[in-house]
Amino acid sequence: MGWFTKTKESIVPTNLWTKCQKCEDAIYNKDLEKSLHVCPKCGYHFRLSVSARIGMLVDEGSWNEIDGHLRTADPLQFKALTSYSERVERAVDKSQALEAITTGLGNIDGRPAAIGVFNFAFMGGSMGSVVGEKIVRLVDRAIEESRPVLVVSCSGGARMDEGVLSLMQMVKTSQAFSRLSDVRLPFLSVLTDPTTGGVTASFSMLGDVVMAEPGALIGFAGPRVIEQTIKETLPEGFQRSEFLLATGVIDMIVRRSDLKATLCRLLDFFLPARAVKAISSEIPETADADAGAALTL
Amino acid sequence: MKELPFEHHLLELEKKIDELKSLSKAHFIDLSQEIQTLTAKLEKSKAETYSNLTAWQTAQLARHPRRPLTLDYIAALTEDFLELHGGRQWPDDHSIVGGLARFQGEPVVVVGHQKGRDTKENIHRNFGMPHPEGYRKALRLMKLAEKFDRPILSFIDTPGAYPGMEAEERGQAEAIARNILEMSRIRVPIVVIVIGEGGSGGAVAIGAGDAVLMLEHAIYSVISPEGCASILWKDASKAEEAARALKLTARDLLDLQVIDEMITEPLGGAHRDPKTTSGDVSDAIGRHLERLRAMTSDELLRLRYDKYRRMGVYTEKVNGE
């Protein structure tokens, strides 16, 4: 390893300097941290770790992680070149996280919210049973406590290793947000680089406001798959945030430095919602009954 | 007529039997003994082949060029089909069809993916791979069903959503997400029938319902075996292994509790006896519709929610919290 550390997955600096992936400028790590991991020269948004993301959005001392005890199972006994359980183990080692999303309750500049942050370092932020379940429980909790929901997505899509069960998480999560909508609690969806596949094609596109960080790759099909299908090279900037804004797919692009202030403005605009009849009584007992059922599979 | 590799010896036997029959007829020879022996051999061979299909062979059957398609089922199962094309989006998407029909005498709304039979038809149908406007057309028809209190039948048969530039430009992901969300709140019964390929997001976009039925040799998967092989094995030719690993057959999905019922196909697959197949499909739909019709809308929505709420497998280890 030379003078710079070239890190794609992790932005944890191991040296004093980090090379910008876009302009290739060397950035002093302390400056990078101060700028919320955005290149001071070209504005490139580095991928952010979950803790850094929570750190920049959530008031100190207010964060309370929930459902961190949910663990990945291997329902299909899936094995490709390596087995799923080995891949999970490796992902845990590499990411120092137990799954591809962290959920919890916290305040955004004094405004209570229910927050989920995807972790790309854990198997590409892919959505399997645990991610789906954690998102639904987050929404349930938000309804119980009348909190808005914020999800910061960063995901390659559904997790193949859990097969069709991963696919079904698209339904499971989307329908939960339908309930959130019924009680008129806002859902703010932030898309970061990259957000594709089954995550884009489910809840993350269903925000009352859908916003993206600059330059993020966002789409349903990945660029490589599209290029193979149409047998052409995609134009520069295709499926990037700016392109999605131009085609009317997302509401706005928000620079990382403006994200917290923007979220606050939105929450202040939407909340408190006009009083509606609570439907929380209709929400099924989730924790015990469902977990039991899930385990019998 | 195209054939699959594992069908070859059966088709050979069938050909031989036909030859013997015409020989016996033309020359007034009694070959009934030989014909009988061969027929018995054929039946035995058929039973052996089709009761032990691998996941990959099932995938091939699900994509069989002669397999009945959505419009075939609509024609066989319903009367009075009136196709409605208008998704109110540009352009009309021919890979999704839908309209009004009568099923067992009662008015219903039908939607479904439509593949083609030959190259020309397949180009017209985009190989059953929808663009966003296809999903939006299906949603419009489903909302129409809700407005007039008619149940919805949705036929699934797609390799997946079309991975092209225009589909992305017009918001493929949002269209799929919107359909899933709306289907979770539509206040009329939705019966989904996976008749061929249930290809990922493109399938689920019209596939979230109260009852999900699946033909024995259909497949339903988060990714195609070929796609999975090229990503996880870095080698598309490992599709056979990927098919097995993905657990994508009707029996697998029944085990995983993702579908409610598997509809058995005639020996050799739906394409060998479309009439019996559609009869069985009709019976299954009828049974589920009867059950769902007896429920109030609130009950229907609650059960539909609970059904998907339960899907997924994980463990809970309480030590850190």
Contacts between the chains, C-beta under 8 A, distances in Angstrom:
chain1	res1	chain2	res2	distance
A	68	B	320	6.1
A	68	B	321	6.0
A	69	B	316	5.6
A	69	B	317	5.4
A	69	B	318	5.1
A	69	B	319	7.1
A	69	B	320	6.2
A	69	B	321	5.2
A	70	B	314	5.3
A	70	B	315	7.6
A	70	B	316	6.0
A	71	B	314	6.3
A	71	B	315	4.7
A	71	B	316	7.1
A	71	B	317	5.4
A	72	B	314	6.5
A	73	B	313	4.7
A	73	B	314	5.3
A	73	B	315	5.4
A	75	B	256	6.8
A	75	B	313	3.8
A	76	B	245	6.9
A	76	B	246	7.3
A	76	B	247	4.9
A	78	B	245	5.4
A	78	B	246	7.9
A	79	B	245	6.1
A	80	B	228	7.8
A	80	B	232	3.7
A	80	B	233	5.7
A	80	B	241	7.8
A	80	B	242	7.4
A	80	B	245	6.3
A	81	B	232	6.7
A	81	B	233	6.1
A	81	B	234	7.9
A	128	B	312	7.7
A	129	B	311	7.9
A	129	B	312	3.3
A	129	B	313	5.2
A	129	B	314	4.7
A	130	B	312	7.8
A	130	B	314	4.8
A	132	B	311	7.9
A	132	B	312	5.3
A	133	B	312	5.5
A	133	B	314	5.8
A	136	B	309	6.7
A	158	B	200	7.6
A	158	B	222	5.0
A	158	B	223	7.8
A	159	B	222	7.9
A	160	B	222	6.0
A	160	B	223	5.5
A	160	B	228	5.5
A	160	B	231	6.9
A	160	B	232	6.4
A	160	B	246	7.5
A	162	B	222	7.7
A	162	B	313	7.5
A	163	B	221	6.5
A	163	B	222	5.5
A	163	B	245	8.0
A	163	B	246	4.8
A	163	B	247	5.1
A	163	B	248	6.8
A	163	B	256	7.8
A	164	B	220	5.7
A	164	B	221	5.9
A	164	B	222	5.7
A	164	B	246	7.7
A	164	B	247	7.1
A	164	B	248	6.6
A	164	B	252	7.9
A	164	B	253	6.1
A	164	B	256	6.6
A	164	B	258	5.4
A	165	B	256	6.2
A	165	B	258	7.0
A	165	B	311	6.3
A	165	B	312	5.7
A	165	B	313	6.3
A	166	B	222	5.0
A	167	B	200	6.3
A	167	B	201	7.5
A	167	B	204	5.8
A	167	B	220	8.0
A	167	B	221	7.4
A	167	B	222	4.2
A	168	B	204	7.7
A	168	B	258	5.9
A	168	B	308	6.4
A	168	B	311	4.2
A	168	B	312	7.0
A	169	B	311	7.4
A	169	B	312	6.3
A	170	B	176	7.9
A	170	B	177	7.8
A	170	B	180	6.0
A	170	B	201	6.8
A	170	B	204	5.8
A	171	B	180	5.5
A	171	B	184	7.1
A	171	B	204	6.4
A	171	B	208	4.7
A	171	B	308	4.5
A	171	B	311	7.5
A	172	B	308	4.8
A	172	B	309	6.2
A	172	B	311	5.7
A	172	B	312	6.7
A	174	B	177	6.1
A	174	B	180	4.4
A	174	B	181	4.8
A	174	B	184	6.6
A	175	B	180	7.4
A	175	B	181	7.0
A	175	B	184	3.7
A	175	B	208	7.7
A	175	B	305	5.8
A	175	B	308	5.9
A	175	B	309	7.7
A	176	B	309	7.9
A	177	B	181	6.9
A	178	B	181	5.2
A	178	B	184	5.1
A	178	B	185	5.6
A	179	B	305	7.8
A	197	B	201	7.5
A	198	B	200	7.7
A	198	B	201	6.0
A	198	B	222	7.4
A	200	B	173	3.8
A	200	B	177	7.6
A	201	B	161	7.8
A	201	B	172	7.2
A	201	B	173	4.3
A	201	B	176	4.1
A	201	B	177	5.4
A	201	B	201	4.5
A	201	B	205	7.7
A	202	B	176	7.5
A	202	B	177	5.1
A	202	B	180	6.2
A	203	B	177	7.0
A	204	B	177	7.7
A	205	B	171	8.0
A	205	B	173	5.2
A	205	B	174	4.3
A	205	B	177	4.2
A	205	B	178	7.6
A	206	B	177	5.3
A	206	B	178	7.4
A	206	B	181	5.7
A	218	B	173	8.0
A	219	B	168	5.2
A	219	B	172	7.7
A	219	B	173	6.7
A	220	B	161	6.4
A	220	B	163	7.6
A	220	B	167	7.3
A	220	B	168	6.5
A	220	B	172	4.2
A	220	B	173	4.1
A	220	B	176	7.1
A	220	B	201	6.8
A	221	B	161	7.3
A	221	B	163	3.4
A	221	B	164	7.9
A	221	B	167	7.5
A	221	B	168	6.8
A	221	B	172	7.3
A	225	B	163	4.8
A	225	B	227	7.7
A	226	B	163	5.1
A	226	B	164	6.4
A	226	B	165	6.4
A	226	B	168	7.0
A	229	B	162	7.8
A	229	B	163	4.9
A	229	B	164	6.0
A	230	B	164	5.8
A	230	B	165	6.4
A	234	B	165	7.1
A	238	B	165	7.0
A	238	B	168	7.5
A	239	B	168	6.0
A	247	B	169	5.1
A	247	B	170	7.3
A	247	B	171	7.1
A	248	B	171	7.5
A	249	B	171	4.7
A	249	B	173	7.8
A	249	B	174	6.0
A	282	B	302	6.9
A	284	B	302	8.0
A	284	B	305	7.7
A	284	B	306	5.9
A	284	B	309	6.6
A	286	B	309	7.3
A	290	B	309	6.5
A	290	B	310	5.7
A	291	B	314	7.9
A	291	B	316	5.5
A	293	B	310	5.4
A	294	B	310	6.7
A	294	B	312	6.0
A	294	B	313	5.5
A	294	B	314	6.2
A	295	B	313	7.5
A	295	B	315	6.6
A	297	B	256	6.7
A	297	B	257	6.7
A	297	B	313	4.9
